[in-house]
Amino acid sequence: MTCIIMKQEPNYNNLISLYGSDILDSKGMEAAKDFIQHGDTSVYEHCLAVTIMSIKLACALRMAIDMNTLIRGCLLHDYFLYDWHDGVKWHRLHGFRHPKFALRNARRDFDLNEVEEDMIRSHMFPMTISKVPHHKESVILCIADKIVSTREVFVRKTQNAS
């Protein structure tokens, strides 16, 4: 699907449901509702916000992208399925290691294409310097994840946005 200038914003929930309902309905994504990502935002909420931001960026940049792949890769980019705040020793390197765990879990639970795998593997670039994004959907995810993560860390849901 190619994003073009639209007279009105797309219905993000409809697009996400169209291409990602199997992911959203999965036991793994249900579990992600109980894991905190940044601040007081769950991994589930984070993945949805990153997906919406990615759609917005792709459309704003007028990029021809595979919307199905973009949405699915975004929903699964943090599909690591553990609480990285629990003090377990190996979680200290979560930022560097979680893409590997997310990709392993996503491969186990879903059929992924090459671009979706690249998106999950490389979404922490440049932090994971050797995992360079190779597809435009992967680059969009990297940017969207940084924008949304920054917002989640520095603007709490409980704050009044003024």
N, C-alpha and C positions, 0 to 999 in steps of 0.2 A: 504494500500500500504506500502510495506517495502522499506525503503531507503537502498541502498547498495552502495558500492564504485562504482562511475561512471567514465567512461573514459573521459567524458566531463560533464560540469555543465548542470543541467536541464534547460529548458527554463522556467524561473519563471513566466513570463507573461502568457504563455500557460497553465501552471498548475493552476494559479490563475483564469484565465478565465474559465477553465474547471469546477472548483469546486465552484467558487464564482461569476459567471457572474450576477446572480439574485441580489446579494448583491451590486455589483459594479454599477449596473443599477438602483438601488433603489433611490427614492426621498431622503431618509435619507442620503445616501452616497453622493448624489449630494450636499445636504446642508452642509455636512462635509467639502467640499472643501472651504467653506467660513469661517470656524472656525479655528482659530490658536491653535495649540497644544503647541509646544515648539519653541521658537525663531521665525523664519519666516516660519515654517513648518505647513501646514494645517493638520487637523485631518485626512483627506483623505490620504494625502501623508505619514503621520506617520503610519497609519494602513497598507498601502502597504509595507512600509519599514520593519515594524515588521513582516509582513507575509513572506517576502523574507528572512529575518534573521532567522526566525523560521524554514523554509525549510532547509536553510543551516546548522543550528545547528542539526536538526534531522538527516540529511544525514551524517554530520561529526561524529556524535555520533553513527552512524549505528544502530539507534533505529527503531524497528518495530512500526510504528505509522499509524494511520488512516489519510491519507493525506487530504481527503475531510474534516474531522472534524478539523484538524489542521488549514487548510486555512480558513475555515468559522469562526472558533472561533477567529482567529487572526484578520480577517477583521472587526469583530464586537466588539472587546474588548473595544474600546473607542466610542461606538455608543451612546453617551450621548446626542448629538444633541443640544448643547447650547454653547454660548461663555462664557467660565469661566473667561475671562479676563475683563469682562464688569463692574466690581465693585459691582455687586449685592451681598448683604450681605451673602446669603446662599452659594454663590460660593467660599467663603473663605476656606471652607473645601473640595474643589473639589477633592483633592488627595485621601481623605478618602471615599467620597460619590459617586463619579462618576461611579464606577463599578455597583452599585445598579441601577442607572438611565440607564446605557448602557444595562444592562440585561433586565430591564423592556421594553425598546424600542425594543430590539432585539426580545424578546418574542412576542411583539405586531406585528412586521413586518415579522417575519420569523419563520419557524418550526425549533426548536433547539433540539438537543439531549442532554443527560445528561452531556457528556464531554464538549460540547460547552458552556453549562451553567456554568459548573465549571471553564472553562477557563476565561470567562468574569468576573465571581464573584471574582475569586482569583488572577487576574493578577497583583494587586498592593501589593501582599504579598512580603516582610514582613511588609510593611507599614500598611496594614490592617491585623494585627496579627491574628485575629480570622478567617480569610478567607484563610485557608491553601489549597494549590492545592492538589487535590486527584488523578490526572491522569498525565501521562507523557507528554501529549500534553499541559496540564496546566503549568507544570514546564518549558517546552521549551518556551512557551509564556512569562512567567515571566522573564526568562533570556533574551530573545530577546528584550522585551520591555525595559529593563534596559539598554541594549547595545545601542539600537537605540535612546532612550531618552537622554542618555549621549552624544551621537554624536550630536543630534539636539541642545542641550543646549550649548555645548562647541565649536562646529564647525559650523559656519554659512554658508549657501549656498553661500553667497556672498564672502566668503573668498576664496583665492586661496589655494587649497590643494597642499602643496609641501612637 
